């Protein structure tokens, strides 16, 4: 729990700009004195009270609703007062300044949620999901953030930790009583528990990767020779004319970025300069930038002309692509193949035929694109996850795999289980450094 001498903090909790309603949030031990100064009295707990918000002379700054939530039944776990007035920036600043004059201090970014975490109202994964819900750009991302905020992700982690603790107890018993002969049934139970843990952890990691994809999105680079329709495909995917389309080779010189959504999954699509040998210095700069961009991609859409098929130039481009990045071959301009069969693709990479001009094959492309970036539809839904969660889960998985490799050494086996448990506890904040907490909550908006 927080120290009872903690500061009382205040902040505007609604977004900047004009609005019908604006909210000032205050939390801390001096709520009663502050409420007396700005409202004339402390409102009844958990009742909406219509009142004037008063200045130092007792004159009304605004009129609105006051809500009082006494500790511990509040968002932060401390006493909380919320003042809901008119949403003009000037009046909100006047009310906030009045709160500061009465002894509150301006809250730091994420400080309300940090107090909720420190007061055991939320664990760390749930606290992070609050910020993720605010930042969600798609409906799927918002749903996943809500699932995490409700504790679905945390429950999966706690389930893994509970099974780890049970397995550790079994192993510690073997270590504490070495003179006792270890029954084969105990060894079978140990192996069964470890195998079940590994399967559960893999399922949790797979679901977390889906949540991370919803949060971060995937970076998709469109590459290929000049005039194969890269800019046309970007325009078709985005639903608007974001890139200049021309029959003149080398029109695209810079990387053009456009954010899109496919079935609720955010993608960052990048159109790049055509890859070829050129005498134009500016075009060569664009080609160099294309090659740099390719190395930072999560997926490469290699665009080809369906009427030409796999040419020697295309094979050379494919050979020069980063080998560790997934790619999907897109044979464009099938609208020009009226009455003609498409050329033999002659490759083993996944491919699809489309027309950026007419939209033919677009639905198949969208499905293949999502599959290529790792998206899988899940009946139970995903939960929001961050990169640090994925790293912690991967470390836990590595320790369980190592535990499997040292089954004959109970001491080493027990140590690997302990390290796996610590990695999982980092996700919920039960084993977390203050530096990490500062980094996480500093990224929140003020007032949350």
N, C-alpha and C positions, 0 to 999 in steps of 0.2 A: 504493500500500500504506500501511497505518497505520504510525505511528511505533512502533519497538520498545519505547518507554518508555510506551506507553499503559497506562491503569489496568486492573487486573483487576476485573471487575464480576460481581455475583451477584444473583439474583432467584429468587423462586418462580415457576415456569413453568406451574403448573397453576392452574385457576380457584379462586377463593375458596370457602371452605366445606369440609365434610367429604367425604372420598373414600377409596376403597380404596388408591389410590397417589397420592403427591405427589412432584413433581419440583423439585429445585433446580438451576438452570443457572448455571455459572460460566465466564467466558471472559476470557483475558488472559495476560500473560507470566509471572505468578507461580503458575501452576497446580501445578507440582511441589512448591513449598514449602507451598502450601495443602493439597494432597492428603496430604502427609506429616503435617501437623498434625491433619487431621480423619479420615484413614484409616490413618495409620501408614506409608503408602508410596504411590507413584504406581502405579495399576493398569496392567496390560498394555493396550496400545493396542487399541481396537476389540474388546475382550472384556468380556463382562458378568462383573463380579467381586462376589461376595457378601461383605459385610464389615460391621463395626460402624462407625457414625459417632460419633466420639469427642469429648468435651468437653476442656477444658484440663487436667483431672486424669487423662485417659485412660479415663474411664468412658463407657459407651455411652449416647449420646442416642437412638439408634435403630439398627435393622438394615435393610439393604436392598442394592440393586444400585448399583455405581459403574461408569460408562462414561467412558473417556478417549479423546478424539479429538485427536491432535496436529496442529498446524498443518502444512501448509495444508489438510489434508483434514478439515475440520470445517464446521459451518454458518456460523460467522462468519469463517472463514479464520485465526483465532487458535487457540491451544490451548483446548480446551473440556472441561470435566468436568461430568457430569450425575450427580446423586445421587438415586436413586429409592427413597424410603422410604414409610412409612405416611402417609396423606393427612389426618391431623388438623391443624387450624390451629396448635395449640400446639406440636407436635413440629416442624412445618415452620419455625415462627418460631425455635425453638431452634437448628435446624441452620443457618438463614440467619444468625442472629446469630453463630454460631461462625465462619462464613465471613467475616463482616465483621470479627470480632476478629482473624482471621488475615491481614488486610490488604486484603481485597476491599472495594469500595464498592457501595452499592445501585445497580443499573442503572436508568437512566431509561427511560420508555416507548419501546419500539421500538429500544432501543440495540443489542441483539443483531443485529437485522436491518439496522440502519444500518451496523454494522461489516461485515456480509456484503456490503452494497452497496459500501462504501469499499474492501473487499478484493477487489472484482471477482468475488465469488461469485454475485451477482445483479445485474441492472441495475435501474433504478428502477421500471420497470413491473412486473417480477417481484416486487420487494420490496413494492410496494403490494398486489399480488395476495395476498400472505401475509395481510395484515390483512383483505382482502376475503373470503378463504376463511373466516377465523375469524368474520367478521360475517355470512356468508351466511345468509339466512333461508329459502331455498328450495333444492331439489335442483338446479334449473337454474342458479341463481346459484353454487352450490358447484362444479358442473361447469365453468362458465365461468371461475371463479377458478382452478381447477386448470389449465385450458388456458393461462391467462396466466402462472401460476407456472412452468409447464413451458417457457415461452418462445414460445408461438405468436404472441401479440401482438407481442412484441419482434422475432421473425423477420420478420413482415410489415413492421414499421417499418424494419428493417435492409435488407430487400429494396428498399424505396422509396429509402432513402438511397443504396444502391449504384448504383441506376439514375440518381439525381440526380447523383452524383459522375461517372459516366460521361458524362452529358450536359454537365456543367460542363467536363470535360476537352475535349470536342469543341469547345465554344464558346471556351474559353481558347486552344485551338490557332488558331482563326480570329483571335483578338485578337492573339496573339503573332506571327503572320505575315501582317500586313495586305497586304504586297506580293504575296502569292500569291493568285491568282484562286480564289475559293471555288467549288468544283464544285457543280453542281446536285444531284449525288447526296448530297453532304454536307448540303445544305439539306433534302432529302427525308428523310434519316436523322434530322436534328434534329427535324423536324416529327413523324415517326413515333414517336420516343422520347418527345417531350413528350406526344403524344396517349395513348400507352400509360401514361405516368406518371399522367396525369389520371384515366384509367379505373381504374387500380390504387388510387389514392388514394381515389377515390369508393367503391370496394368496401370498402376498409378502414374508411372513415368510416361507411358503412352498418352494417358488422358491429360497430364500436365503439358505435354508438348502441344496438344491441340489448343489448350488454353493460352499457351505462350504465343502460338500462331495468331490467335484472335487478338491478343494484346499488341504484339509487335508488327504483325503483318509479314508478308514475304516480299522480297525484292526480286522482281522478274525483269530480265534484260532481253530486249528484242535485238537480235543480231542477224547479220547476213550481208550479201552483196548489195550494191546500190540497185535501186529500182525493182526490188522484189516485193515492195508493198509494206515495209516496216511502219512507216508513218500512217498509212491507211489502216493498218491493223490496230495501231494505238488509238486512232480516232474511233474505230468501230468498237473497241473494247470500252472506251471511256464514254461513248455516246455523244461526243461533241468534237468539234474541229479544233483540237489542241496542237496539232502538228501540221506544218505546211506540206502539202502533197504536190509533187511536180514530176514530170517525165525527165527532167534534167538530172543526170547522175550527180551525186555529191551535194544535193540540196541541204540535207541535214548535216550540220557541222558540229553541233553541241549535243549534249545529252538532254533530252526532253523528258521530264518526270510527270507522271499523273497518278494520283491515288484513285483506286476504284474498289468496288465491293463485288464479290461473287458469292452469292448465297450467304451473306453476312460475314464473309471472311475478307479482311482488308488486304489489298495487294498494292504494291508500289511498282507501277509499270514504267520502264525506261526505254525510250526509243533512242537509238544510237546511229552514229555515222556508218555508212556502208563500208564494209571491209574490202579493200582492193589496193592495188599499187597506184599511186597518184603522183603527178608532178606539182600539184597545187600545195603550197606550204600550209595554208590555212586548213585545207581538207585533211592533210596529214596530221595536223594537231588534233582534229576531231577524231581521227582513226586511233591515235594514241590514247585519247581519253576513253574511247570505246573499250580498248583492251584493258585499261585500268578498271573500268566499271564492271567488266565481265568477271574479274577476280573477286568482286564484292557481292556477287549475285547469289541468291538462293536457288534460282532456276534460270536457265538460258533457253529462250525461245529462238531456235535457229530457223529463220525464214528462208524458204527456197521457192523458186518458180516451178509450179507443177508441170508446165509444158516442157521444161528442160530437164526435170528430174535431178538426179545426183550427178553433177558435173565435176570435172577435175578441180575447178576453182572451189566448189563447195566442199569437196573432200579435203582440200588444203586448209580451208577455214575451220572445218571440224577438227582436224588434227591439231590446230593451234589453240583450241578452246581449253580452258582449265579442266583437267581430267577429273578433278574431285567434285565438280559441281554438276548436278543433274541437268539434263537437257531434253527438250522436246522438239522434234523436227516438225515444222509447220509448212506444208506445201500449199502455197497461196495461188490465186488466180485460176481456180478450177472452173470459173465461169467462162474462161477462154477455151475450155476443152470440150466444146459442144460437138458431140459425135466422135470424139477422140478418146482413146484410153490414156490415162496418165502414164507418164514415163515410170520405168521401174525405179523404185527408191533405192534399192541396192544397199540398204544399211540395216543394222540390228537395233538402232535406237528407236524408242517409241515415236510414232509419227501420226499426223492427222492431216486431212485435206480440207481446205477452207477457201472461201472467197471473201477477202476483206471488203470488196466492193459491194457484193450482194448480201452478205451475211450467211451464205451457205456454209454449213459445217460449224457454225459458231458455237452452238450448244454443246456439241461434242468436244470442241476445243476447251470450253470453260470447264467441263467435267474433267478432262484429262489434265488441265492446268492445275486444278485443285488437288487432284490425285498426286501430281508430280511434286507439289510443294509439301505434301505430307498430310493433307486434310482428310480425315475420315469421319463420316457421319456417325454419331453415337446416339443410341436410343436414350441413354440415361443423361445425356448432356455432358459437357465438359465443365471444368472449373478453371478460373483464371489462375495463371501461373506466370512467374517472372523468371528471368535468366538465373537469378540466384537460387530459385527453387529447383530448376533443372540441374544446376551444378550440384546442389546438395543431394538430390535424388540419385544422380549419377555416382557421387562418392559413396553413398550408402550401398548402391548396387555393386560397386567395385569391392567394397569391404565384404559383402556377402559372398561374392564370387571367390574372394581370397579365403574366406572362412571355409568354403567348400574345398579349397585346395589344401587346407591344413587340418583336415578332419582328424588325423591321427594324433595331433598335438592339442590337447584340451586347453592348455594355457594360451597358445596362439589363437585358437578358435575363439576363445572367450574374449580376447583382446580385439579381434576383428568385429565381433558382435557389438562391443562397447563403442568402437569407432563408428559403426553404422548407425547406432542409436544417437550418437552425438550429431552426426550429419543430419538426421531427420529432425532432431530437436531444434536445429538452427532455423528450420522452416517456420515453426510456430513460435519461436522466440524464447524457448526454454533454455537455450544455450546460445546466447547472442552477445556480442561485444557492444559496448556503448557507442563505439565509433560507427558500427553498422546501423544502429538505431538512429544516430544523428543524420547519417546519409539518407536513410529511408524517409524519415519524416520531413527532412528539409525540402523534399520534392513535392510535398503537399501544397495545396493552396492555403492562403491565410484564411482563418475562419473555420477550418476543418481540422 
